[in-house]
C-alpha cells in the first residue's frame, strides 16, 4: 500500500513491515474470527462464498467434517498463490488455512448455542468472517482459494476480479439449494453480502493508519 513519503514515511514503514510476532498474532486472531463465523454459519445451516462455502456445501451434502474438507479444497490453489504472490504469502496462507481447519474442528467442542436465530447467524457470521479476513489481508496473508484464482484470471485474461468473485460466490450459495431450503439460501446470500461489505468498507489503501 503506497503512501506519500512526504507526509507519513514512518507510518508507511509501520504498515509495510510487520514484525514476526505481529504476523503470528494476526494469523491466530484472524483465523479464530473466521473459524467462529464458520461455526455460527454451520450451526444455523447456512452457506457462504469462497472455499469456505465449498467446504460447508461438501459437509452438508456428504457429512464430511468441515475441517478436512476445507483443507483439501484449498490444496490446488497453493500453486497459483506461489506463482502470483510469492513464497512468503503462500506459506502464511497455508498456515492460515491449516489453523482455520484446526480451529473450526476444535471450537464446537467448547462452544455450543442453545438458541441461534438464522437471521442473526447470517449477520454475525458474515461480520466475523469479514473481520477475520481483513486482519489476515493487512498482514499479507489470506485464506487462499478463489481470492488467488480471480486475481490470476484478471492478470491472465483481463477478467474483472470483483465480478468473477461475485459470480463464483453466487454459484456456491445457489448450490445450497441442493441441500437447503430457499429461506436458508436467502439468508446465506445475506451473510455473504455482510461479509463482502465488511471487506469493501474497511479494506482500502490508506486506512490502515493509527491517526
N, C-alpha and C positions, 0 to 999 in steps of 0.2 A: 504494500500500500504506500504509494509515494506521497510525501508531504513536503510543503515548501520549506527548503532548508533555511531560508532567511527568517522564518517565523518560529519554527519549532524543531531545530535539529536534534536536540536531546530527546524530545518526545518521539521523534521518528525512530531513533535508535532503540528506545524502550519498547516501541511497538514491534519492531522487526526482529529483535534479538531477545527472545525469552531464555531464561536460564533453564537448565535441565530439570531442576526441581519444580519450576513453574509449569513446564510442559507436562511433567508427571502428574502434578496436582490437577491440571486441566483435563488430562486424559481420564483420570479417575472420576472427577466431578461430572464431566460431560457425559461419559458413558453411564454413570449412575442415574443421571437425569433421564436419559433416553430409555434406559432399562426400566425405570419406574413408569415412564409413559407407555412402554410396551406392555407392562403388567396391567396397567389401567385399561388399555385397549383390549387386551386379551380377556380380562375379567368381564368386560361388557360385550364381548363377541364382536368387536369392531375391527376394521382393517385400516391400513394407511398406505401411502405410496412407497416407492423405492424398494430396495431389497428387504427392508423390514416388513413391508406389505406382502412381498412374495413369500417370505418365511412364515408369516402369520397365515396366509392362504394355504400354504403347504400343511401347516399344523392343523387347521380346521378340516381340510379335505382328507388327510391321511392319518391324523392322530400322532404324527411325528412330533417330538418335542421341539419347541421353538429354537432352543439354543443350537443344536446340531444343524437344524435346517438353515438357520441364518448364516452360520459359519460356512456351510457348503455352498450356499447360493452366491456368496461373495468371492469364492475362490477364482473364478475365471477373470474377475476384474482386476486382480493384482498385477497381471502382465501389463494391462493398459496403464495402470497407475504408475508402474515403474518406468514405462516408456515416456509418459507425458509429464509426470510430476517429479520423477527422480526417486532415489533410494530412500532419503530421509522421510519424505512424505509417505512412501509406501510402507515403510517399517512402522511409522506412527499409526497409519490406517489399519495395518494388520493387527497391531496391538489393541487398537480401539475396538475392532470387530471381535477379537478373541475375548476381550474383557467384557464387552456387552453381552456376548453369548453366555459367559460365566455368570454375570450378574442377573441376567434375565432368568437363568435357571435357579439361582440361589434366593433371590428376593421373595418369591412366593412361599419359600419355606419359613420365612419370618414375618410375612406380611399377608394379611387377608382382609377383604372388605365384606362386612356383614350386609351392607346395602350400598349400591353404587348406581346412581341414575345414568342411563346411557347418554343423555344429553351432556351431563357433567363430565362423563368419561371422555366424550369426544373433544370437549373444550380443554379439559385439564390434560389429557393425554397429548393433544396437539401442542399445547404450550410447553409441556415438559420435554417432549422430543425436540421441538424447535429450539428451546433454550440450550439443551444439551449439545445439539449440532452446532449452534452458534459458538459455544465455548470451544469446541473442537476446531472449527474453522479458524478462529482467531489464534490458534496455536498451530496452524498449518498441518492439520490432520483432518480426517473425515471418517465417515462410516462406509466408504468405498461404494461399490455398486454403480448405480445409474448416474451418480454425480460425475464420476470419471468418464463413463460412456458418453454422456451427452456432450461433455467438453471435447472429447475426441472427435465425435461426429461433426461438431461445429468447426473444428480446426480442419478436418479432412474434407468435408463436403460443403461447408458453409451453412449447415442447418442451425437455426437459432436454438441455443441450448435451453432457454426457458420454455420455448414451445414444445420441444421434443420431450423435456422432462414432464411437462403437463400432460402430454398425450400418454406417455408411459404410465404415469401415476393414475390417470383416469382409467386406463385399461386394467390395471391391477385392482383398483377399487371396484370397477364394474364386474371383474371376475368373481367378486364376492357374492354375486347373485347365484352362483352355483352352490354356495354353502350357507348363505344367509338370506333373510327376507329383505324386502325392499326398504322398510324403515331403518334397518341396521346399516344397509348400504348407504342410505341417505345420510345417516349420522356419521358414517365413515368419511363421506365427502366433506362434511362439516369439520371433522378432525383434521383432514388433510389441508383444508383451507386455513384453519387456525395455525397449523404448523408452518405453512408457507408464508403466511402473513407475518408470523413471528420472525422468520428469517429475513423477509423482504424489508421490513421496517427497521430492523436493527443491524443487519449485515450490510453496511455501506462504508466505503472508504472515507476516512477522516473522522469517524465517530468513535474510534477506539482510543480516546484521549481522556485522561483524568483531569479535565479542566472544566 
